Amino acid sequence: MPHGKGDAMQAAQYLLSQHDHAGKPRSVAPDVLDGDPVMVATIANQTHRAHKYACGCLSFRDGEQPTAAQQKEIMRDFERTFLPGLQKGRHYAIAWVAHEDKGNLELNYLLATTELTTGKQLNPFPPGDVQHEFNDAWVANTNHVLGYAQVVADPLKIARSRFETKVLPLKDAASAICQQASSHKQVRNELQALFGAAIVGGDLNSRADVVDMLQNLGTVTRTGKDYLSFVPHGEQKAIRLKGPMFHEDADYQQIRADAGGKAAAQELTEDQFSRNGAKLERLKQSRAEHFQKLYAQPLGKAQQRTYGPKKAQQHKQVKPLASPEKTKVADEAPQPSQPVMKPQEEPVMQNKNEAQPKKPRAALYNPQTKAGRAHSSALLNLGRSAMPLQVPALGALVIQVAMLNAQLTELTTAYERIPYGDPHYGKKRMELYDRMRLVQLALEALTLQLNEAKFKLGDEDEKKNKPKVW
């Protein structure tokens, strides 16, 4: 995905904004179809990972107008396909917003890439060729079901060049690109666009023509199987041009025909539709098994280890046998500085760990869960009990944390109760969100101080209780 880093609230604001990315007013206001983008962004921002969210768009052509029921089914099928085995609201948070200000329908989604029951990373779009096949198969079958024309990939895989409209010879236009472009990426994109237009227009008829053109612009360093690399005059780093037109076996006549749409298939056959369906089911099953295994245990919870007499007995059997006299002396020798294991207490310790599993951090601060509602009161009780300790600052810090948690709960409740019909709906939510963020930052700072105080207290207790070695 091109997005996913930084503040997820900016993505939510763009989806809900009355202005487009260029700052121009939208002719049609955004329409929230499902979920709450602001709440999804709030959940996404709870993690400290770099990738917090995923956003994307399902774009339809000008003449394609799916009904409201069809739009709902498209969104549900998208989630069932790319998030198989997971339940919305329980395992993931997603919101859908429709944009129609460009003249066509766009179904935009915003997904928090955090699995809600464990706090682990959720990645429905992993990199690789398999994911591309997944995407293409779903798009093709969805268009087939709706009766829409299939998406035909541009055989040149380029955009139109800004130099195409200028009255310049091909060599002069290519030279101008190398001189005026501000980065190697811009040079690559502009040259690929220019060469693509030249192929369609008949100015370039073979790969050798492209190589000759690049020799005039600099030095050709490599001619690979499906790419060409050259260093422009005055530069030191090579630029790689890659795509169908740069392949060593490229047929430029066929490329012209494909670019003109002569070889483009507009519909799927029933056999293609069936194969795509089988591929989707196979990939969905594999993805569902991966999710089930990944989210079987909460974040940070280690696998259960086996303790007790059985393991201790096995350890004893490995040791070499000693003489009866040495064994007797060893048994009678005092061991004041070594702790004694009590196997009968181990099952109790294991049960205690099972009765008190570690809660994901997100669950503790979620006021909608029992853990979240009980968290503030538990911290407050802990703070009161800590006051008589020799480190009064510890109890004070715990009480401050509890008070901030209570304040965060109140803000969250007020945030969720703002009615959609309120004329200042967006403004009020933004103000409450800013206040919630400030409280969360204060909580993080106090938590660091609290952990440091507990660590110091633990060191002092360890020094006091450390056994003396004679």
N, C-alpha and C positions, 0 to 999 in steps of 0.2 A: 504494500500500500504506500502511496506517496506521502500520506499523512500518518500521524500516530504519536509524534513526539510533542513535548511542550504542554501548554495548558489546554486541556480538553474543553474548557469553558469558551475559548475563542472559537472552536469549531461549532459549539452549540449556538453561540451568538450569531455566527454567519448563517446557520440554517434558519434562525428565527428572524434575522434582520430584514428590515424593509428596504435595504439597499444591497446591491450585488457586490461582487468582489472589486469592481472598479469604483464603487461609491455612488453609482447611479441608482435612483429610486426604482424599485421593482414595479412593473405594471400590474402584476398580480401578487397579492400577499401570500407568504408561505402558509401552508396548511399542514398542521400536525395531524398525521394519520394514526399514529400509534406510539405509545410511550411518552416520556417527558425528556426532551433533550438536555434540559438543565440538570435534572436529577441524574441522568446517565453521566454527564460530565462531572458532576460532584462525586459520583462513585469512582469514576476513572481517575480523578485527581487524588484519591486516597492512597494510591501506591507511589512508591519512590522509584519505581522502574522507569527507564527511559521511554519505553513504548507503553503508553497509557490507554490508547484508544485506537479504533479503526473506523474510518469513514469512507464512504463510496457512493456511487450513483448508478441507478438503473435508468438509462436514458432511452426514450422512445422517439421515433421519427415524428415528423409534423403530422402525418396522416394517421398515426396510431394513437387511438384514444380508448384504452381499456376502461371498462366500467368500474365503479367503486367496488363491486364484488370481485371483479377480476384483479384489481389492484391488491385487495386484501389477500386473495389466494396466492398472488405472486410473492408478496412479502412473507407469508407463512411458508411457502415452498422453499424460498431462499433460506430461511432459518432452518427448516428441516434438512436441507441439503448440506449446508456448510457448518451447521452446529448439531449434528445428529446425536440423539441420545441425551441431549441437554434440554432442560425445561426453562422457558423464559420466566424471569422473575425469581426463580430459585437458583439457577446456575449462571445466568447471564442477564445483563441489562442492555436493552437496545431501544432506539427510538427511530421513527420514520417520519420524514417531512417531505411534502410534495412541493416542487417548484414548477411554475408554468410561465414565468415572466419572459422566457426566451422564445415562446411560441410553441414549445413542445413540452411534454410531461417528463419530469425527472423525479424519480423516487430516491431520495437521499436517506442514507442510514447512518447512525452514530452508535457505535458499539464500544462499551467499556471492556477492555481486554483483560479483565480480572474475573476468574471463576469465583462466584460469590460464596460457595460453601467452604472453600479451602483458602482463598486468597491467592492462589497460584495464577501464573500467566495463562491467558486464554488466547490462542492464536488460530483462528479459523482459516487463515490464508497463508500457510507456510510457503516459503519460496521453493521454486523448482518446477520442472516440466510437468509433474503430476498435477500440480495445482492449476496450471494452464489448461491441461486437458479437462480437468474438473470444470473450470469456468466455461470453456468453449462448449462442452457437452450440455451443460445446464442452459446456457443461452440459446443454443440451437433447438433444444427440445421445447423450451418455453415459447420461442417464436413459432414453432410448428403447431403447438397446442392452440395458441392465440390466432393462428392464421396469418401471421406477419411474415414478410420477406426475411430471408436469412441474412445475417451479417457477412458480407464478403470482404475479406481482408484485402487491403491495397497491396498489390504485388510489389510495389516499390517501397512500401512502408515508410512514406515520407509525407511531409506537409509541403504546400506550395511555397516556393521561395519568394522573398520580397523583391529579389532582383528580376524575377520573371516578367514583371510588368514594365520594367525599364527597357528603353530602346538601346541595348548594349549588345555587342557581339559576345559570344559565349566566353572567349578567353578574357575579355575585359571584365565581364561580370564576375568570373571566378577570381580574377586578380583583385577586384574590389572587395570581394568577401574576405580574402586573406588579409587585406590591409585594414579594413574597417571593423572587423569583428573584434569584440572585447575579450573573448576567451576561446580556448580550443574547442569547447563544446559547441559554441556558436558557429565556429568555422565548419565543424563536422556537419552540423544540422543544415546550414545554409548550402554547403556544397552538395550534400546528398539531395536536397530539394532541387537545386539548380540542375544537377546531372539527370535527375528523374524527369524533369520537364524537358530537358534536351533529348532524352531518349524517346519520349512520347512524340516530340516534335520532329524527330528524324535527324537531329544534329549529331547524335552519337549512335553508332551502329554496331559497336563491339566493345569488348573490354579493353582491347588494345587502344582504341580511341580515348578511353578514359585514362589509361596509363600515360599516353602522350600528353594529354591535358595536364595531368599532375606533374609531369616533368617540366612543364613551363612554369608551374607555380612553385617548384622546389625540387627536392630529391626524393624519389621513390625508394624507400628502404626495404620494403617487403611486399611480395605478391603472394599472399596465401591462397588457400583453396577457396575461401569465401570472403576474403577481405583484401584491401589494399592499404598500405601504410606509406605516408610521405611526410617529410619535414619541410614546411614552408620556408621561403627565403627569409633570413633574419631570425629564425626560430631555432631552438635546440631540441625540442621534444616532438616526437613523431605523433601524427594524428591518424587514427585508424578509421577507415570507411568500410562499413560492413552492411551487407544486405543482399537480396537476390540479384541486383544489378551488378554487383562486384564479384559474383561467383565466377570461377574460371570456365564453367560450362554454361554461362548465362546465354539464353536465346533472346536477343533484344526484340525480335519480331513478335515472339510470344508474349514478352512483357508488354509491348504496345497493345496487343490484342486484349490481354488481361486487364490492363489499365483502362481500356475503353469499355470494359464490361461485356465483351463478346463471349468470354468463357465463364462467366459468372453464373453459378447455379443459384436460383432464387428460392428453391423449395427443397426440403428433405424428402428422400424416398422413405417408404415404410421400413425398409431394411436398415437404413441409416438411423431412423428414429429408434428402432428396437435395439440396435447396437449401442447407441448413446444411453438408452435407458438401462441396459445391462451394465454398462461402464459406471453409470452414476450409482447404481445399487451396490456394486462392488466397492467403489470408493467410499460410499457412505458407511458401509459395514466396517471397513478398515478404520475409518476416522472415528466411528462410535466406539470401537474396541480400544482405540488409543486414548480417547477421552475417559472411558470408564477406568482404565488402568491408571491414568495420570491423576485423576481426582478421587481415587479410592481412599486416600489418607489426607488429612489437613496439612497445610503448609507448616513445616518445622516439626512434625510429629515423626519421630524415628520408629523403626520397626521394633516390636517387642522382643526383648532379649530373655533368655532362659537363665534363671538363677536357681540356687537351692542345693539340696543334698546330692542330687543325681550328678550334677556337674562337678561338685567337689569330690565325689567318690571316683569319678573318672579321672580326675586330676591326680588323686592319690595312687591309682593303679599305674600310672605312667612312671612314677618315681621308682628308682632302684631300691631293692630291699636292703635294709640295714641289719646289722647284727643285733641280737636281743639286748645285749648290754648297752649299746649305743642308743637303741630306741628307748630303753628305760631311762637313761640319763637325760635324753632329750625331752621325754615326757615330764620328768620331775623338775627340769630347769624352769625358773620363773621367766615370764615374758611381759614385763610391765609396760614396755613401750610399744607393743604391737596390739592392735585391736583384734578382738576375738569375733569371728563370724558366728552368728546364730542362725542356722539354716531354718529353724522353725518360724522366724520372723519374715523370711523372704516372701512367702505368699501374701502376707499382709501388705508389704510394700508394693507388690505387683498389683494387688487389688486397689490400692490407693491411687496408683497411677492411672488405672483404668477408670476409676470413678471420677477422676478430675483430669480429663484430657485437655490439652492446650487448645484454647479458643483462638481462631484467627482474629487478627487485630481489627479487621473490618467488622466482624460480628460484635465485638465488645463495644464499638462506638455506634452501632446501629440501633436507634431507639425503637425500631419496629420489632426487635427480637427480645426474648426474655433475658438473654445475657446482657444486652445493651441497657435494658431498664434496670436491671439489678446491679449493673456495674458501678454506677454513681453511689448508690447506698452502701455497697460493699467497700468502696474506697473510703467513704466517710467513716464507717465503723472502724476500718483499719487505721485511719488517721487518729481517731479518738483513743484507740488502744495503744497507739504508738507514742502518745504524748508523755506518759510517765517515764519513757526511756531516757538513757543518759545523753541521747542526741535529740534534743527537742526539735531541731530543724527538720528532722525526718518526718515527724508527725505533722508539722506545719505544712510541709510540702505535699504530703498526701491529702490533707484537707483542701489545699488549693486546687489540686488535681480534681478532687471530687466536685468542688464548686464549679470548676470550668466544664466538667462533664455534664453537670446539671444544666448549666447555661446553654451548652451545645444542644442538649435535648430540647430545651424550650425553643431555641431558634429553629431547629429542624421541624418541630411541630408547627410553628407559625409559617415556616416556608411551605410546607405541604398543604396548608389550609387556605392559601390564597386562591380565590375562585378564578376560573378561567375567564369569566365575564368581567372581571375588574378592568377598567380602562387603563390602569397603571400596572397591569399584571407583570410585564417584563421588568419595569423599573423596580418594583417592590422585590421581585425575586433576586435581581442583581444586588440590591442593597443588603438583603438578608444573606445572600451568598458571601459577600465580602466580609460581613460580620462573622459568619461561620468560619471562614478561612482564617481570620485573625485569632479566633478562639482555638482553632486547630493548631496554629503555629505556637501559640502560648502553651498548649498542652504538650507539644513536642519538646519545647524548651524545658518545661517543668519536669517532664519525664526523664530527661537527661540528668537534671539535677538530682532527682529522686534516686535514680540508679546509682549515681556517684555516691550519694549519702549512704545508701544501703551497702555499697561496696566497702566504704570506709568503716562502717559499723561492723561488717563481717570480718575485716582484717583485725580490728581491735578484739573482737570475741575470740578469734583464732589464736591471737597472741596470748590472751588470758588463759585459754583452755589447753594450750600446747603442753603435752606431757614433758616432764624433765627427764633427761637421759643421764643416768649416773655412770 
